[in-house]
Structure formats: C-alpha cells, structure tokens
Amino acid sequence: MVQVLLSISLAPTAGGQLAAATGVLGPISGVEWVLTAFTILSLSLSVILFFWVSVQHKRATQELTQKIIYSAATNAKLKQETDELKVTNRRLEQIIADHSRRQEEVVASVTGAINT
C-alpha cells in the first residue's frame, strides 16, 4: 500500500522535476520528453491497474463468500430434510410391521376358524 501511495505522489513530482531540470540543464530533447511522458503514463496506468485488480479481487472474494454461505445453508437444510425422512421411514417401517402382525393374526384366526 505504501508503494502505491508513493507511486501516486511521484507522478506530479516527476512533472515538477522535469520542469526544474529544464531550467537547470537547458532544453531537453524530444526523445527525453517522450520517454519521461511515457514513464509518467506507465506509472499512472500501473496504479490504475493495481486498484482495478484490487477491486476485482475484493468483488470476487465477496461473491465466493456469499456462495459458501449459501452452500452451507443449503447443506444444513438438506441434512434436516434427510433427518426428517429417516424419522418418517422409521414410522413407515413400524406401520408395516404392525400391519404384518395384524395380517398374521387375521390369517391365524381365519385358519383356526376354518379348522374348527
């Protein structure tokens, strides 16, 4: 972060130093002016790109966090539904066992009635 702030503060300073150097050293050539302008432009673009990447990273991190939270909530809901289905399944097994016993009793009583 310090490096970014330093880069931001250097851009205007570089222009001021260029003006001061022009007064001390005399006129600068066109190539030097182009190279200096290119350097300042590159530095500015680097700072902008750094902030853009930082924002994109933060946004992606937030989206990922939201997806993780949603996934955890869905997982908890599915676990609850699974537990409820297990309870219902046990009840159905108990009902089937009760009906089987009753059916056996009915068959036994009908068989006993026929035999007598």
Secondary structure, DSSP 4 states (H G I P E B T S, - for coil): -HHHHHHHHHHHHHHHHHHHHHHHH-PPPHHHHHHHHHHHHHHHHHHHHHHHHHHHHHHHHHHHHHHHHHHHHHHHHHHHHHHHHHHHHHHHHHHHHHHHHHHHHHHHHHHHHHH-
